[in-house]
Amino acid sequence: MVAQSMVAAINLLIPQLGSSGLHPSASEVLWTVDAYVIVFAGLLIPAGALGDRHGHKGALLSGLGLFAAGATISALAGSPALLIAGRGVSGAGAALIMPATMSILMRLAPPEQRPRALASWTLAMGIGGLAGNVGGGLVGEYLSWRALFWVMLPLGALLAVAVARAIPRTDKAVGARVPSLDPLGTLLLTAGLVAVLFGIIESPMYGWGAPRILCAFAAGAVLLAAFTAHALRSRAPLFDPRVFRSARLRAAALGTAASFFGLFALFYVNSQYLQYVKGYGAAQAGFAIVPLTVGMALIPRLAARWSGSPRPVVGGGLLLIGAGLLGASTADAGTPYAAYVCWLLVISAGTGLCLPALTMGVVTSLPPHQAGLGSGLSTSAREIGAALGVAVTGTVLAAHTGTGHASATSDFTSGMAVALRVVGVAVGVAAGVVAAGLSPRPAPGSR
């Protein structure tokens, strides 16, 4: 929850950062937001393999240490470059934390309890995004932006003590099952993911057809192709790309990306809609999205019972997310908050319904000794989907700036409506594709 919260929290501090004594340029503010996400998502798969090889408890403690170190650098930063560097270090810590937490849950929970354990993990991820909105809003309204990073130090220390005392060491993979760290493969995969993420995240500012964006996507494609070729030839690759021959794995990864595509498109417009259109303060806007926790908290318990029938659960959940986004696209300055909340609850129910089954679909498509890799793949799909959701929504909003409406508010609501409809329809289409690719959960031991 803590690692995921830092993806969203910084967004609510952009106005304060822009006018701070660091005097960051617009590009430096953007990189302050993006450095965490790019490093986080780019290192997830190698970090998962590292935990599989050397132990997940050690990876989790190391991740907490890096996360806190990055927060310290950010809190003490006297220049934009140092702030961006601190965010990147924290992102590297988060990349170690996320696969380790899921892997530990999967190792410790008995088979019949794994769906519920993954539902809890999924709930923590969802609440992390909401906690980031609330915490960032409170800091933005009442405190200095540095307080966001300072509070992570005691929190990180408390979590490290709790992990050290409460979590037993899990067995490491042995013999032929020991994952390779594959330095060349790790470099190619990480660089390829970073290039793709750079292109996605920067596209709203420069345009999807800008030379630097096209170069980033081309470099990402070449690097990922080189990784695939290397992994297919290597005797000990970071992971075997042939795992994607599994229709179930492909469908679950696509569904995970689609759900976060929709969720982060909503996050991107929500705070702006509530502040610029409805006139809420930063803290009020952060709390106003709390209804999204209702479905995420209540529905996963039911969804865990239906984990053996993933098609209706996942397909229905994604359709609810798409329908909620289409409903939210009708909101304007005159929409009552209560009506807006209804659509948030629909999206929340869809998220709580489909995400545990999608996460289980990725993890159970791989052998148990590759739990860290499975977690890395699942979380990478989440972060890529989230980055795409923000990029697509930001691009549509930018296209509706200065379109001749009577006010900037009308510009925004017009762009928000188009963006959420595009995203909602895309999520609905993905629901059909994903449901078609999913099969019932394999029996224990058949992975």
C-alpha positions, 0 to 999 in steps of 0.5 A: 500500500505504501509503495503504491501510494507514492505513485499518486500522492505526488500528483496533488503536490504539482502546484506547490512544487512548481512554485517552490524554492527549487524553481523547477521547470515544467519538464523537471516537475514532470520528471519528479512525477515520472521518475518513480513510475519509470524506475518502479515499472522498469525494474519489477521483473528483474527484482522479482527474479532476484527475490526468487533467487536470494529470498523474498524476505531479504528482498523486501527488507532491502526494498524498504531500505531503498524506499526510505533512502530515496525519500530522505534524498527527496526530502533534503533535495536542494535542487530539482535534479536531486529530488528526481534522483531521490524519486528514482531510488524510491522507485527502485525500492518499490520494485523490490517490495511489490514482487516480494510481498505477493511471493511471501503471501503465495508461499505462506498461504495454504492453497485453499487460502491463496485466492483470499490472500491475493484479494487482500494484496489487491485491496492493498494496491487499490487502497494505496492509490487512494491513500496517495490521493488523500495524503497528497491532498492533505500535504498539499493543503496544509504542509510543505511538499517535503513532509510527504517524504519525511513521513516515509522515514518512520513509516519505512522503519516501522514496516522494516521492524514488523517484517523482520519480526513477523515474517519467516524466511521462505525457502529459496529456489534450489538446483535447476529451479534457481532463477538466473540473474542474467545481467545482459537480459536484465539490461535489455529488458529494463532498458526496453521497458524504460524506453517504452514507458518514457514514450508513453509518459512523455507523449501528452507533452510532445505529441504521439508523433513527435520525433523523441516519442517515436525514437523512444518507442522504436528503441523500446521495440528493438531492445525488447526484441533483442531481449527476446532473441537473447532469452530464447538462445540463453541457457539461463535467461532472466525468464523464458518468453515462451511463457506467453504462449499460455493464452491464460497468462496473456489474457490475465496480463491484458486484463490487468493492464486494462483495469489499471488503464481505466482506473488511472484515467479516472485518477488523472481527471478526478482531482482536476475535475473536483478542484478546477470544476467543482471548486474543492480544495486539495484535501477535500478532493483527496477525500472525495475519491474515498468511495472508490474503496467501498467495492475494493474492500467488500467485493474481493471477498466474494470474488475469491469464492468464484476464483475457479470461474474467472471468465464471468468474474473478470469479464463482468468486472471489466465491463463494470469499470467501462460502464462506470467510466462512461457514466463518469464522462457525463459529469460537468459543473452542475453534476451533484457530488452524490451522482458522481459518487454513484459512478465511482462505486460502479468502477470500485465494484468492477475493480474489486471483482476482477483484479484478484482473479486477474492476479491469480491468473498471472501467478498460477500460470507460472511454476511456484518457484517463479512466484516473484517473476509472476508478481513482477509480470503482474505489477508491470502490467498494472504500471504500464496500463496505468501509464497508458491511462494517464497518457491517453487521457492527458493527450485528449485533454490537451487537444481540448484546451482552447477549443473555443468554449466559453471558459477553461472549465468547459474546455476541461469537461469537454475533454474529460468526457471524450477521454473517459468515453474513449477509455471506457469503450477500450476497457469494454472491448478488452473485457471480451478479449480477456474473457475469451482467453481465460480458462478455469483455474488449473487444479493444484499441482498442474501449474 
